[in-house]
């Protein structure tokens, strides 16, 4: 079973006007433990943020059950999905 962790990363972002702004962004990481999640987020963020000036503000286990992948994007969206089934004997919907 896959365990997902939400890692919140804090860093300085330069906006269109050239102003530096402190931002905190969540990233979803597939890992087996908190220390593995921290190691993976440090490895990924070192490639994304120039100079490597960032801090991992928080790591928490995520409540996500399913992750659906699409080939044309690397973004993930949080959705609430309800699965339902039709009982063939009673023709009633089961959740």
PAGU-334208 format. One record per residue (C-alpha): residue number from 1; residue in three letters; chain; x, y, z. Coordinates in nm, 3 decimals, padded with zeros to 5 digits. Layout:
BEGIN
<nr = NUM, rest = ALA, kette = A, x = X, y = Y, z = Z>
...
//
This chain:
BEGIN
<nr = 1, rest = UNK, kette = A, x = 00.000, y = 00.000, z = 00.000>
<nr = 2, rest = UNK, kette = A, x = 00.129, y = 00.341, z = -00.094>
<nr = 3, rest = UNK, kette = A, x = 00.163, y = 00.604, z = 00.176>
<nr = 4, rest = UNK, kette = A, x = 00.139, y = 00.966, z = 00.070>
<nr = 5, rest = UNK, kette = A, x = 00.281, y = 01.259, z = 00.265>
<nr = 6, rest = UNK, kette = A, x = 00.202, y = 01.628, z = 00.227>
<nr = 7, rest = UNK, kette = A, x = 00.522, y = 01.831, z = 00.263>
<nr = 8, rest = UNK, kette = A, x = 00.486, y = 02.207, z = 00.306>
<nr = 9, rest = UNK, kette = A, x = 00.789, y = 02.393, z = 00.171>
<nr = 10, rest = UNK, kette = A, x = 00.866, y = 02.757, z = 00.259>
<nr = 11, rest = UNK, kette = A, x = 01.082, y = 02.968, z = 00.027>
<nr = 12, rest = UNK, kette = A, x = 01.120, y = 03.315, z = -00.128>
<nr = 13, rest = UNK, kette = A, x = 00.949, y = 03.365, z = -00.463>
<nr = 14, rest = UNK, kette = A, x = 01.015, y = 03.662, z = -00.692>
<nr = 15, rest = UNK, kette = A, x = 00.693, y = 03.804, z = -00.844>
<nr = 16, rest = UNK, kette = A, x = 00.646, y = 03.991, z = -01.174>
<nr = 17, rest = UNK, kette = A, x = 00.743, y = 04.326, z = -01.019>
<nr = 18, rest = UNK, kette = A, x = 01.067, y = 04.184, z = -00.878>
<nr = 19, rest = UNK, kette = A, x = 00.948, y = 04.176, z = -00.517>
<nr = 20, rest = UNK, kette = A, x = 01.051, y = 03.883, z = -00.298>
<nr = 21, rest = UNK, kette = A, x = 00.763, y = 03.716, z = -00.117>
<nr = 22, rest = UNK, kette = A, x = 00.772, y = 03.432, z = 00.136>
<nr = 23, rest = UNK, kette = A, x = 00.542, y = 03.149, z = 00.020>
<nr = 24, rest = UNK, kette = A, x = 00.446, y = 02.811, z = 00.160>
<nr = 25, rest = UNK, kette = A, x = 00.345, y = 02.548, z = -00.096>
<nr = 26, rest = UNK, kette = A, x = 00.225, y = 02.192, z = -00.036>
<nr = 27, rest = UNK, kette = A, x = 00.383, y = 01.904, z = -00.228>
<nr = 28, rest = UNK, kette = A, x = 00.260, y = 01.544, z = -00.236>
<nr = 29, rest = UNK, kette = A, x = 00.533, y = 01.283, z = -00.183>
<nr = 30, rest = UNK, kette = A, x = 00.518, y = 00.903, z = -00.204>
<nr = 31, rest = UNK, kette = A, x = 00.732, y = 00.762, z = 00.079>
<nr = 32, rest = UNK, kette = A, x = 00.749, y = 00.483, z = 00.336>
<nr = 33, rest = UNK, kette = A, x = 00.823, y = 00.702, z = 00.640>
<nr = 34, rest = UNK, kette = A, x = 00.851, y = 01.064, z = 00.752>
<nr = 35, rest = UNK, kette = A, x = 01.231, y = 01.059, z = 00.714>
<nr = 36, rest = UNK, kette = A, x = 01.200, y = 00.914, z = 00.363>
<nr = 37, rest = UNK, kette = A, x = 00.946, y = 01.185, z = 00.273>
<nr = 38, rest = UNK, kette = A, x = 01.184, y = 01.453, z = 00.402>
<nr = 39, rest = UNK, kette = A, x = 01.475, y = 01.311, z = 00.201>
<nr = 40, rest = UNK, kette = A, x = 01.265, y = 01.293, z = -00.116>
<nr = 41, rest = UNK, kette = A, x = 01.128, y = 01.648, z = -00.085>
<nr = 42, rest = UNK, kette = A, x = 01.479, y = 01.787, z = -00.026>
<nr = 43, rest = UNK, kette = A, x = 01.603, y = 01.606, z = -00.337>
<nr = 44, rest = UNK, kette = A, x = 01.315, y = 01.734, z = -00.553>
<nr = 45, rest = UNK, kette = A, x = 01.318, y = 02.091, z = -00.425>
<nr = 46, rest = UNK, kette = A, x = 01.695, y = 02.123, z = -00.473>
<nr = 47, rest = UNK, kette = A, x = 01.630, y = 02.081, z = -00.847>
<nr = 48, rest = UNK, kette = A, x = 01.339, y = 02.329, z = -00.855>
<nr = 49, rest = UNK, kette = A, x = 01.452, y = 02.616, z = -00.632>
<nr = 50, rest = UNK, kette = A, x = 01.773, y = 02.792, z = -00.741>
<nr = 51, rest = UNK, kette = A, x = 02.033, y = 02.812, z = -00.467>
<nr = 52, rest = UNK, kette = A, x = 01.847, y = 02.556, z = -00.258>
<nr = 53, rest = UNK, kette = A, x = 01.726, y = 02.818, z = -00.009>
<nr = 54, rest = UNK, kette = A, x = 01.411, y = 02.662, z = 00.131>
<nr = 55, rest = UNK, kette = A, x = 01.286, y = 02.497, z = 00.447>
<nr = 56, rest = UNK, kette = A, x = 01.046, y = 02.211, z = 00.498>
<nr = 57, rest = UNK, kette = A, x = 00.785, y = 02.367, z = 00.726>
<nr = 58, rest = UNK, kette = A, x = 00.565, y = 02.063, z = 00.784>
<nr = 59, rest = UNK, kette = A, x = 00.529, y = 01.697, z = 00.691>
<nr = 60, rest = UNK, kette = A, x = 00.203, y = 01.515, z = 00.752>
<nr = 61, rest = UNK, kette = A, x = 00.050, y = 01.188, z = 00.642>
<nr = 62, rest = UNK, kette = A, x = -00.216, y = 01.252, z = 00.378>
<nr = 63, rest = UNK, kette = A, x = -00.568, y = 01.107, z = 00.391>
<nr = 64, rest = UNK, kette = A, x = -00.579, y = 01.039, z = 00.015>
<nr = 65, rest = UNK, kette = A, x = -00.712, y = 00.701, z = -00.093>
<nr = 66, rest = UNK, kette = A, x = -00.663, y = 00.708, z = -00.470>
<nr = 67, rest = UNK, kette = A, x = -00.431, y = 00.896, z = -00.703>
<nr = 68, rest = UNK, kette = A, x = -00.522, y = 00.910, z = -01.072>
<nr = 69, rest = UNK, kette = A, x = -00.235, y = 00.983, z = -01.311>
<nr = 70, rest = UNK, kette = A, x = -00.264, y = 01.161, z = -01.645>
<nr = 71, rest = UNK, kette = A, x = 00.011, y = 01.151, z = -01.907>
<nr = 72, rest = UNK, kette = A, x = -00.024, y = 01.511, z = -02.025>
<nr = 73, rest = UNK, kette = A, x = 00.039, y = 01.686, z = -01.690>
<nr = 74, rest = UNK, kette = A, x = 00.237, y = 01.661, z = -01.369>
<nr = 75, rest = UNK, kette = A, x = -00.017, y = 01.850, z = -01.157>
<nr = 76, rest = UNK, kette = A, x = -00.245, y = 01.689, z = -00.902>
<nr = 77, rest = UNK, kette = A, x = -00.589, y = 01.810, z = -00.803>
<nr = 78, rest = UNK, kette = A, x = -00.768, y = 01.733, z = -00.478>
<nr = 79, rest = UNK, kette = A, x = -01.120, y = 01.598, z = -00.542>
<nr = 80, rest = UNK, kette = A, x = -01.388, y = 01.432, z = -00.338>
<nr = 81, rest = UNK, kette = A, x = -01.517, y = 01.126, z = -00.520>
<nr = 82, rest = UNK, kette = A, x = -01.812, y = 00.912, z = -00.419>
<nr = 83, rest = UNK, kette = A, x = -01.825, y = 00.555, z = -00.544>
<nr = 84, rest = UNK, kette = A, x = -02.170, y = 00.406, z = -00.588>
<nr = 85, rest = UNK, kette = A, x = -02.296, y = 00.070, z = -00.706>
<nr = 86, rest = UNK, kette = A, x = -02.636, y = -00.055, z = -00.813>
<nr = 87, rest = UNK, kette = A, x = -02.769, y = -00.359, z = -00.628>
<nr = 88, rest = UNK, kette = A, x = -02.904, y = -00.596, z = -00.898>
<nr = 89, rest = UNK, kette = A, x = -03.165, y = -00.754, z = -00.669>
<nr = 90, rest = UNK, kette = A, x = -03.325, y = -00.439, z = -00.531>
<nr = 91, rest = UNK, kette = A, x = -03.222, y = -00.188, z = -00.800>
<nr = 92, rest = UNK, kette = A, x = -03.112, y = 00.051, z = -00.526>
<nr = 93, rest = UNK, kette = A, x = -02.795, y = 00.252, z = -00.523>
<nr = 94, rest = UNK, kette = A, x = -02.530, y = 00.151, z = -00.269>
<nr = 95, rest = UNK, kette = A, x = -02.248, y = 00.379, z = -00.159>
//
